[in-house]
C-alpha cells in the first residue's frame, strides 16, 4: 500500500445547524463559540454560536455537532504548530 495514500475526511453540514464530520484525529479545544479539530486533511476551526458536541468517537474518527455554524476554516497541521510556537516565543521574550 502506498504510504502517501490520502485518508478520507468527510463533512456533512445541514442548514448550518448540524454537522457530521469523519476523519477526525483529535479534538484540541471546544466551547460554545469555537471548536478546533485535527482532521486527516489538516486543522479545522469551526466558529458559531451555541455549539455542542452530540457524539464523539475518536476510535472511528467521527464527531456530530449542533448549533449555529458560522464558519469553517482549514489550515495545515504544520502551520498550526508554527503559529503556536511563534505566539509562545513572542510571549516569553
N, C-alpha and C positions, 0 to 999 in steps of 0.2 A: 504494500500500500504506500502511496506517495506521502511523504512527510509534510508536504505543503498543501495537503487537502484542506479546503476551506470548510470549517464546521458550520453547521446550519444555525441560523438565528431568524426567528420569525416574530413579527409584530402584528397584532390584530387589534385595531382601535375601533370602537363602536361609539358613534355620536359624541366623541370627546368625553365620554363619561365612564367607560370601562375599557380596560386594555388587558390583553393576554400576551405574554412575551415568552419565547422559548430561547434556548441558547444562553441562558443566564448563568454566569460562573459564580458571582458573588453579589451581595447587596452591601455596598460600602457605607451608605447613610440613607436615612429617610426621616421625614417629618411630614406634617400636613401640607407643606407647600413645595417640597422638593424631594426627589428620590434619585439616588446615584447608583447605577448598576454597572457591574463589569460584565460584558457580554462577549460572546465568541467573536464579535465584529468590532470590539472596542468599548470604550466607556460610553454609557448612555445616561444623560441627565434629563430627567422628566420634571417639568415645573407645572404647577397648577394650584388649585385650592381644594382643601378638604380631601386630600389624597389618603387612601387607606389600602393596605395590603390585605386582600381577601384570602389569598392562597400563595404559599411559597414552598417550593420543593427544589432545593439545590441539587438533590440526587438526580432528579430528572431535568434540572435546569429550567424550571418554569416558575412564573410568577403571574398572578392576576391582581390587577389594581382597579380601584374605582375612585371617583371624584371628578372634578373638572380638570381636564388635561389641557394646559395652555400651550406647552411647547415640549419638543423632544429634540435633543441635540447630541450628536455623536462626536467623540474625539478618540484618537488612538491611545492605547494604554500607555505607551512610552511617553506621549505628550503629557498625560496626567501626572506621571511621576516627575517630569521636569518642572511642571508648574508648582507642585508641592515642594520640591527641593528648592526652587528659586524663592518661593514665599518664605520658607523657614530660613533660608540663607540670608535673606534681607532682614528678617525679624531679629536674628541673633547676631547681627554685625554690630 
